[in-house]
């Protein structure tokens, strides 16, 4: 999983059927201190209710995402990244 900051929503009038009813965000990977730590990318939010400015956990692994969406391991899904949690706080080790 990747710690990210939600930069904002993405609005698309035409999109793949798999994205219907899902929120789509631009997210920025961050380190434990909230500093940008990589290139931004797109992630869907199915259930968390995250919004702009939230720090979130993003799953970026195909098999896990297919499981979240109830698909067979061999199924094809055009979703690579999914918000799976909103982070309240990060404490260093």
DRENPA-3360 file (N, C-alpha, C; in nm, 2 decimals, always signed):
BEGIN
1 = XXXXXXXX = +0.08/-0.12/+0.00/+0.00/+0.00/+0.00/+0.09/+0.12/+0.00 ~ +0.03/+0.23/-0.05/+0.10/+0.36/-0.06/+0.03/+0.47/+0.01 ~ +0.10/+0.54/+0.09/+0.05/+0.66/+0.16/+0.04/+0.77/+0.06 ~ -0.08/+0.84/+0.05/-0.10/+0.94/-0.05/-0.18/+1.05/+0.00 ~ -0.17/+1.17/-0.06/-0.26/+1.28/-0.04/-0.35/+1.30/-0.16 ~ -0.48/+1.32/-0.13/-0.57/+1.34/-0.24/-0.56/+1.48/-0.29 ~ -0.52/+1.50/-0.42/-0.50/+1.63/-0.48/-0.63/+1.69/-0.53 ~ -0.72/+1.60/-0.58/-0.85/+1.65/-0.62/-0.92/+1.55/-0.71;
9 = XXXXXXXX = -1.05/+1.58/-0.74/-1.13/+1.48/-0.82/-1.10/+1.49/-0.97 ~ -1.13/+1.38/-1.04/-1.12/+1.38/-1.18/-1.27/+1.36/-1.23 ~ -1.31/+1.44/-1.33/-1.44/+1.43/-1.38/-1.43/+1.38/-1.53 ~ -1.51/+1.28/-1.56/-1.50/+1.23/-1.70/-1.65/+1.20/-1.75 ~ -1.68/+1.26/-1.86/-1.82/+1.24/-1.91/-1.83/+1.11/-1.98 ~ -1.72/+1.06/-2.03/-1.72/+0.93/-2.10/-1.61/+0.85/-2.03 ~ -1.65/+0.73/-1.98/-1.55/+0.64/-1.91/-1.59/+0.50/-1.92 ~ -1.49/+0.41/-1.90/-1.52/+0.27/-1.90/-1.63/+0.23/-1.80;
17 = XXXXXXXX = -1.70/+0.13/-1.83/-1.81/+0.09/-1.75/-1.77/+0.05/-1.61 ~ -1.65/+0.00/-1.59/-1.60/-0.04/-1.46/-1.59/+0.08/-1.37 ~ -1.58/+0.20/-1.42/-1.57/+0.32/-1.33/-1.70/+0.38/-1.30 ~ -1.81/+0.33/-1.35/-1.94/+0.39/-1.32/-1.97/+0.38/-1.17 ~ -2.01/+0.49/-1.12/-2.05/+0.50/-0.98/-1.93/+0.51/-0.88 ~ -1.81/+0.52/-0.93/-1.69/+0.53/-0.85/-1.63/+0.68/-0.86 ~ -1.58/+0.73/-0.74/-1.51/+0.85/-0.75/-1.37/+0.83/-0.80 ~ -1.32/+0.92/-0.88/-1.19/+0.91/-0.93/-1.11/+1.03/-0.88;
25 = XXXXXXXX = -0.99/+1.00/-0.83/-0.90/+1.11/-0.77/-0.76/+1.11/-0.83 ~ -0.70/+1.23/-0.83/-0.56/+1.24/-0.85/-0.50/+1.23/-0.71 ~ -0.40/+1.14/-0.69/-0.34/+1.13/-0.56/-0.19/+1.14/-0.58 ~ -0.12/+1.19/-0.47/+0.02/+1.22/-0.47/+0.08/+1.13/-0.36 ~ +0.17/+1.04/-0.39/+0.24/+0.96/-0.29/+0.32/+1.06/-0.20 ~ +0.31/+1.03/-0.07/+0.38/+1.12/+0.03/+0.46/+1.03/+0.13 ~ +0.56/+1.09/+0.20/+0.63/+1.01/+0.30/+0.56/+1.03/+0.43 ~ +0.61/+0.98/+0.54/+0.55/+0.99/+0.67/+0.53/+1.13/+0.72;
33 = XXXXXXXX = +0.61/+1.23/+0.67/+0.59/+1.37/+0.71/+0.50/+1.45/+0.62 ~ +0.44/+1.38/+0.51/+0.35/+1.45/+0.42/+0.42/+1.51/+0.30 ~ +0.55/+1.49/+0.29/+0.62/+1.55/+0.17/+0.61/+1.46/+0.05 ~ +0.58/+1.52/-0.07/+0.57/+1.45/-0.19/+0.68/+1.35/-0.21 ~ +0.65/+1.23/-0.25/+0.74/+1.12/-0.26/+0.72/+1.04/-0.39 ~ +0.71/+1.10/-0.50/+0.68/+1.03/-0.63/+0.58/+1.10/-0.72 ~ +0.56/+1.04/-0.83/+0.47/+1.10/-0.93/+0.32/+1.08/-0.89 ~ +0.24/+1.17/-0.92/+0.09/+1.16/-0.89/+0.04/+1.05/-0.99;
41 = XXXXXXXX = -0.08/+1.00/-0.95/-0.15/+0.90/-1.03/-0.30/+0.90/-1.00 ~ -0.37/+0.82/-1.08/-0.52/+0.82/-1.05/-0.55/+0.70/-0.96 ~ -0.65/+0.72/-0.88/-0.70/+0.61/-0.79/-0.85/+0.62/-0.78 ~ -0.92/+0.51/-0.77/-1.07/+0.51/-0.75/-1.10/+0.51/-0.60 ~ -1.21/+0.56/-0.56/-1.26/+0.54/-0.43/-1.40/+0.48/-0.43 ~ -1.41/+0.36/-0.38/-1.53/+0.29/-0.39/-1.62/+0.31/-0.26 ~ -1.55/+0.32/-0.14/-1.63/+0.31/-0.02/-1.58/+0.41/+0.09 ~ -1.47/+0.47/+0.08/-1.41/+0.54/+0.20/-1.47/+0.68/+0.22;
49 = XXXXXXXX = -1.51/+0.74/+0.11/-1.57/+0.88/+0.12/-1.46/+0.98/+0.13 ~ -1.34/+0.95/+0.08/-1.23/+1.05/+0.09/-1.26/+1.17/+0.01 ~ -1.18/+1.28/+0.04/-1.20/+1.40/-0.04/-1.07/+1.47/-0.05 ~ -1.07/+1.58/-0.12/-0.95/+1.66/-0.15/-0.88/+1.70/-0.02 ~ -0.75/+1.68/-0.02/-0.67/+1.71/+0.10/-0.65/+1.60/+0.20 ~ -0.73/+1.49/+0.19/-0.72/+1.38/+0.28/-0.59/+1.30/+0.26 ~ -0.54/+1.25/+0.36/-0.43/+1.15/+0.35/-0.49/+1.01/+0.35 ~ -0.46/+0.93/+0.25/-0.52/+0.80/+0.23/-0.42/+0.69/+0.21;
57 = XXXXXXXX = -0.47/+0.57/+0.23/-0.39/+0.45/+0.19/-0.45/+0.40/+0.05 ~ -0.36/+0.38/-0.04/-0.40/+0.33/-0.17/-0.34/+0.20/-0.20 ~ -0.42/+0.10/-0.24/-0.38/-0.03/-0.28/-0.34/-0.02/-0.43 ~ -0.22/-0.07/-0.46/-0.18/-0.06/-0.60/-0.13/-0.20/-0.65 ~ -0.22/-0.30/-0.63/-0.18/-0.44/-0.66/-0.30/-0.50/-0.72 ~ -0.29/-0.55/-0.85/-0.40/-0.61/-0.92/-0.48/-0.71/-0.86 ~ -0.42/-0.81/-0.80/-0.49/-0.92/-0.74/-0.58/-0.87/-0.62 ~ -0.52/-0.79/-0.54/-0.60/-0.73/-0.43/-0.72/-0.65/-0.47;
65 = XXXXXXXX = -0.70/-0.57/-0.58/-0.81/-0.49/-0.63/-0.91/-0.58/-0.69 ~ -0.88/-0.68/-0.76/-0.98/-0.78/-0.82/-1.06/-0.84/-0.70 ~ -0.99/-0.87/-0.59/-1.06/-0.93/-0.48/-1.16/-0.83/-0.42 ~ -1.11/-0.70/-0.40/-1.20/-0.60/-0.35/-1.33/-0.58/-0.44 ~ -1.31/-0.60/-0.57/-1.43/-0.58/-0.66/-1.50/-0.71/-0.69 ~ -1.46/-0.82/-0.62/-1.53/-0.95/-0.63/-1.51/-1.02/-0.76 ~ -1.39/-1.00/-0.82/-1.36/-1.06/-0.95/-1.28/-1.19/-0.94 ~ -1.29/-1.28/-1.03/-1.20/-1.40/-1.03/-1.06/-1.35/-1.05;
73 = XXXXXXXX = -0.96/-1.42/-1.00/-0.82/-1.39/-1.02/-0.78/-1.37/-1.16 ~ -0.84/-1.44/-1.25/-0.81/-1.43/-1.39/-0.89/-1.32/-1.46 ~ -0.98/-1.25/-1.39/-1.06/-1.15/-1.45/-0.98/-1.03/-1.49 ~ -1.04/-0.95/-1.58/-0.97/-0.83/-1.63/-1.05/-0.71/-1.57 ~ -0.98/-0.61/-1.52/-1.04/-0.50/-1.46/-0.95/-0.38/-1.49 ~ -1.00/-0.27/-1.55/-0.91/-0.16/-1.59/-0.88/-0.06/-1.47 ~ -0.88/-0.12/-1.35/-0.85/-0.03/-1.23/-0.72/-0.08/-1.17 ~ -0.63/+0.01/-1.15/-0.50/-0.03/-1.10/-0.47/+0.01/-0.96;
81 = XXXXXXXX = -0.54/+0.12/-0.92/-0.52/+0.18/-0.78/-0.65/+0.21/-0.72 ~ -0.67/+0.18/-0.59/-0.79/+0.20/-0.52/-0.77/+0.25/-0.38 ~ -0.84/+0.36/-0.34/-0.83/+0.41/-0.20/-0.90/+0.31/-0.11 ~ -0.83/+0.26/-0.01/-0.88/+0.16/+0.08/-0.89/+0.21/+0.23 ~ -0.84/+0.33/+0.26/-0.86/+0.39/+0.39/-0.82/+0.53/+0.40 ~ -0.88/+0.60/+0.50/-0.84/+0.74/+0.52/-0.75/+0.74/+0.65 ~ -0.64/+0.81/+0.64/-0.54/+0.81/+0.75/-0.57/+0.92/+0.85 ~ -0.58/+0.89/+0.98/-0.61/+0.99/+1.08/-0.47/+1.05/+1.12;
89 = XXXXX = -0.37/+0.97/+1.14/-0.24/+1.02/+1.19/-0.13/+0.92/+1.15 ~ -0.01/+0.97/+1.13/+0.11/+0.89/+1.10/+0.21/+0.92/+1.21 ~ +0.26/+0.82/+1.28/+0.36/+0.84/+1.38/+0.48/+0.76/+1.34 ~ +0.60/+0.82/+1.35/+0.73/+0.76/+1.30/+0.77/+0.66/+1.40 ~ +0.86/+0.57/+1.35/+0.91/+0.46/+1.43/+1.03/+0.50/+1.50;
% end
